[in-house]
Amino acid sequence: MREYKTRKQLLAQTDYIITNAEFIAGAWTVTIKNNANGETNTDSGLKIYNVGNSYGVYGMNAGLYELEDKQGHVTLAAVPDRSTLLFLLG
């Protein structure tokens, strides 16, 4: 797992932001937003792997994740804020 000095450095690694995630029936259903064009997409049955974090005064403040679908396709996406991150780690 990689550690980023700042939240901005972590978020620069991807255009995709995780806006919602739910663990349902043993797999994740995740909604991501593409920052480049504003489109959102929801996929279910995903596996999530943490590949990096950034830390601030109050601890971890952003996370970088690989989202793997059933076909093995991987999307790199970030959780940009502490409240969403704490909800996902929950």
SESETOR-519782 format. One record per atom (N, C-alpha, C, O): residue in three letters; x, z, y. Coordinates in steps of 0.1 Angstrom, whole numbers, padded with zeros to 4 digits, always signed. Each point is the difference from the previous one (the first is absolute). Layout:
REM SESETOR-519782
ALAXZY/...
This chain:
REM SESETOR-519782
MET+0008+0000-0012/MET-0008+0000+0012/MET+0009+0000+0012/MET+0010+0007+0001/ARG-0014-0015+0009/ARG+0008-0001+0012/ARG-0006+0009+0011/ARG-0012+0002+0001/GLU+0021+0003+0007/GLU-0005+0009+0011/GLU+0003-0007+0013/GLU+0012-0005+0003/TYR-0022+0003+0006/TYR+0002-0006+0013/TYR+0001+0010+0011/TYR-0007+0010+0000/LYS+0016-0013+0010/LYS+0002+0010+0011/LYS-0013+0001+0008/LYS-0003+0011+0005/THR-0004-0022-0002/THR-0011+0001+0008/THR-0012-0007-0006/THR+0001-0008-0009/ARG-0013+0012+0014/ARG-0012-0007-0005/ARG+0000-0014+0003/ARG-0005-0009-0008/LYS+0010+0005+0020/LYS+0001-0014+0004/LYS+0008-0008-0009/LYS-0003-0012-0003/GLN+0015+0017-0001/GLN+0008-0007-0010/GLN-0007-0002-0013/GLN+0001-0011-0006/LEU-0009+0020+0001/LEU-0007-0001-0012/LEU-0011-0011+0001/LEU-0001-0009-0008/LEU-0006+0010+0019/LEU-0011-0010+0002/LEU+0005-0014+0002/LEU-0008-0009-0002/ALA+0020+0007+0007/ALA+0006-0013+0002/ALA+0002-0007-0014/ALA+0003-0012+0000/GLN-0004+0019-0011/GLN+0003-0006-0013/GLN-0011-0009-0005/GLN+0002-0007-0010/THR-0014+0009+0016/THR-0012-0007-0006/THR-0010-0003+0011/THR-0001+0007+0010/ASP-0007-0017-0012/ASP-0012-0003+0009/ASP-0012+0006-0005/ASP-0011+0000+0007/TYR+0011+0006-0019/TYR-0012+0006-0006/TYR-0001+0015+0002/TYR+0009+0007-0002/ILE-0021-0003+0007/ILE-0003+0014+0002/ILE-0011+0005-0009/ILE-0010-0007-0001/ILE+0012+0018-0006/ILE-0011+0005-0009/ILE-0009+0008+0009/ILE+0004+0010+0007/THR-0017-0014-0007/THR-0010+0006+0009/THR-0009+0010-0008/THR-0006+0009+0005/ASN+0005-0012-0019/ASN-0008+0009-0008/ASN+0004-0001-0014/ASN+0005-0011-0005/ALA-0006+0022-0003/ALA+0004-0001-0014/ALA-0008+0011-0007/ALA-0002+0011+0005/GLU-0003-0015-0017/GLU-0007+0010-0008/GLU+0004-0002-0015/GLU+0003-0011-0005/PHE-0001+0023-0002/PHE+0004+0000-0014/PHE-0013+0000-0008/PHE-0007+0010-0001/ILE+0004-0021-0006/ILE-0013-0001-0007/ILE+0003-0005-0014/ILE+0007-0010-0002/ALA-0011+0018-0008/ALA+0001-0004-0014/ALA+0014-0003-0004/ALA+0003-0010-0007/GLY+0007+0018+0011/GLY+0013-0002-0004/GLY+0009-0010+0007/GLY+0011-0003-0004/ALA-0017-0003+0015/ALA+0008-0010+0008/ALA-0005+0001+0014/ALA-0010+0006+0004/TRP+0019-0012+0005/TRP-0003+0001+0014/TRP-0008-0012+0005/TRP+0002-0012-0005/THR-0011+0014+0014/THR-0007-0010+0008/THR+0005+0001+0014/THR-0001+0011+0006/VAL+0008-0021-0001/VAL+0007+0001+0013/VAL-0005-0011+0009/VAL-0001-0012-0004/THR-0001+0016+0017/THR-0003-0010+0010/THR+0013-0001+0009/THR+0005+0010+0005/ILE-0001-0022-0003/ILE+0012-0003+0009/ILE-0004-0009+0012/ILE-0009-0008-0002/LYS+0016+0010+0013/LYS-0002-0009+0011/LYS+0012-0007+0003/LYS+0011+0006+0000/ASN-0012-0019+0003/ASN+0012-0008+0003/ASN+0001+0000+0015/ASN-0008-0005+0008/ASN+0019+0011-0003/ASN+0002+0002+0014/ASN+0003-0014+0007/ASN-0003-0001+0012/ALA+0007-0009-0019/ALA+0003-0013+0006/ALA-0013-0007+0004/ALA+0000-0007+0010/ASN-0010+0008-0018/ASN-0012-0008+0003/ASN-0013+0009+0000/ASN-0011-0005+0003/GLY+0012+0018-0006/GLY-0011+0009+0001/GLY-0010+0000-0012/GLY-0009+0008+0000/GLU+0012-0016-0010/GLU-0009-0001-0012/GLU+0002+0012-0008/GLU+0010+0006-0001/THR-0022-0001-0005/THR+0001+0011-0010/THR-0004-0005-0014/THR-0007-0010-0001/ASN+0013+0017-0008/ASN-0002-0004-0014/ASN-0001+0013-0009/ASN+0008+0009+0002/THR-0018-0009-0011/THR-0001+0012-0009/THR+0002-0005-0014/THR-0006-0009-0005/ASP+0015+0016-0002/ASP+0003-0003-0014/ASP-0002+0013-0008/ASP+0003+0011+0005/SER-0007-0013-0018/SER-0002+0012-0008/SER+0009-0002-0013/SER+0005-0011-0003/GLY-0003+0022-0004/GLY+0008+0000-0012/GLY+0015+0000+0003/GLY+0007-0005-0009/LEU-0003+0010+0020/LEU+0014-0001+0004/LEU+0008+0012-0005/LEU-0005+0011-0001/LYS+0018-0013-0001/LYS+0009+0011-0002/LYS+0008+0000+0014/LYS+0003-0010+0006/ILE+0000+0023-0002/ILE+0007+0002+0013/ILE+0013+0007-0003/ILE+0001+0010-0007/TYR+0010-0016+0013/TYR+0013+0006-0001/TYR+0006+0003+0013/TYR+0000-0009+0009/ASN+0005+0021-0006/ASN+0006+0003+0013/ASN+0014-0005+0000/ASN+0008+0002-0010/VAL-0004-0010+0020/VAL+0013-0005+0001/VAL+0008+0004+0012/VAL+0012-0003+0002/GLY-0019+0011+0007/GLY+0007+0005+0012/GLY-0009+0009+0008/GLY-0012-0001+0000/ASN+0019+0010+0008/ASN-0007+0009+0009/ASN+0008+0001+0013/ASN+0012-0002+0000/SER-0019+0006+0010/SER+0007+0004+0012/SER-0005+0014+0003/SER-0011+0004-0003/TYR+0019+0004+0011/TYR-0003+0014+0002/TYR+0001+0003+0015/TYR+0008-0006+0007/GLY-0017+0014-0002/GLY+0000+0005+0014/GLY+0002+0015+0000/GLY+0004+0006-0009/VAL-0008-0001+0020/VAL+0001+0015+0003/VAL-0008+0008-0011/VAL+0004+0010-0004/TYR-0016-0016+0001/TYR-0009+0008-0009/TYR+0001-0005-0015/TYR-0009+0002-0008/GLY+0020-0009+0005/GLY+0001-0005-0014/GLY-0002-0015-0001/GLY+0001-0007+0010/MET-0005+0002-0022/MET-0002-0014-0002/MET-0011-0005+0009/MET-0011+0006+0001/ASN+0014-0017+0006/ASN-0010-0005+0010/ASN-0004-0015-0003/ASN-0009-0005+0007/ALA+0015-0001-0017/ALA-0004-0014-0004/ALA+0006-0003-0013/ALA+0010+0006-0004/GLY-0017-0014-0004/GLY+0004-0004-0013/GLY+0000-0014-0003/GLY-0009-0007+0006/LEU+0018+0002-0014/LEU+0001-0015-0003/LEU-0003+0000-0015/LEU+0006+0007-0008/TYR-0016-0016+0004/TYR-0004+0000-0014/TYR+0000-0015-0006/TYR-0003-0009+0008/GLU+0005+0008-0021/GLU-0002-0012-0007/GLU-0014+0001-0007/GLU-0002+0010-0007/LEU-0006-0020+0009/LEU-0014+0000-0006/LEU+0001-0011-0011/LEU+0002-0012+0003/GLU-0003+0016-0015/GLU+0001-0010-0011/GLU-0014-0002-0006/GLU-0007+0009-0005/ASP+0002-0022+0004/ASP-0013-0003-0006/ASP+0002-0002-0015/ASP+0010+0000-0005/LYS-0022-0003-0001/LYS+0000-0002-0015/LYS+0008-0012-0005/LYS+0005+0001-0011/GLN-0003-0011+0020/GLN+0008-0011-0004/GLN+0015+0002+0003/GLN+0008-0009-0003/GLY-0004+0020+0008/GLY+0014+0003+0003/GLY+0005-0004+0014/GLY+0012+0001+0003/HIS-0021-0006+0005/HIS+0004-0004+0014/HIS+0001+0013+0008/HIS-0008+0009-0001/VAL+0019-0009+0009/VAL+0003+0012+0008/VAL-0001-0003+0015/VAL+0005-0010+0005/THR-0012+0019+0002/THR-0001-0001+0015/THR+0007+0013+0006/THR-0003+0011-0005/LEU+0011-0013+0015/LEU+0006+0011+0006/LEU-0009+0004+0012/LEU-0003-0009+0009/ALA-0001+0021-0008/ALA-0009+0005+0011/ALA+0004+0014+0004/ALA+0006+0007-0007/ALA-0009-0004+0020/ALA+0003+0013+0005/ALA-0012+0008+0004/ALA-0011-0005+0003/VAL+0013+0018-0004/VAL-0010+0010+0005/VAL+0006+0005+0014/VAL+0011+0006+0000/PRO-0017-0010+0011/PRO+0006+0002+0013/PRO-0001+0013+0007/PRO+0007+0003+0009/ASP-0015+0006-0015/ASP-0002+0013+0008/ASP-0001+0011-0010/ASP-0004-0001-0012/ARG+0007+0013+0017/ARG+0000+0012-0008/ARG-0013+0004-0006/ARG+0000+0004-0012/SER-0011-0005+0019/SER-0013+0004-0005/SER-0004-0009-0012/SER-0005+0006-0010/THR+0007-0019+0010/THR-0003-0009-0011/THR+0009+0003-0012/THR-0004+0000-0011/LEU+0016+0003+0014/LEU+0010+0002-0010/LEU-0003+0013-0007/LEU+0000+0000-0013/LEU-0004+0011+0020/LEU-0004+0012-0007/LEU-0012-0002-0008/LEU-0002+0007-0011/PHE-0008-0015+0016/PHE-0012-0003-0008/PHE+0004-0006-0013/PHE-0006+0003-0011/LEU+0015-0013+0011/LEU+0003-0007-0012/LEU+0008+0008-0010/LEU-0002-0001-0012/LEU+0010+0010+0018/LEU+0008+0009-0009/LEU-0008+0012-0006/LEU+0004+0006-0009/GLY-0016-0004+0016/GLY-0008+0010-0002/GLY-0004+0010-0009/GLY-0009+0007+0003/
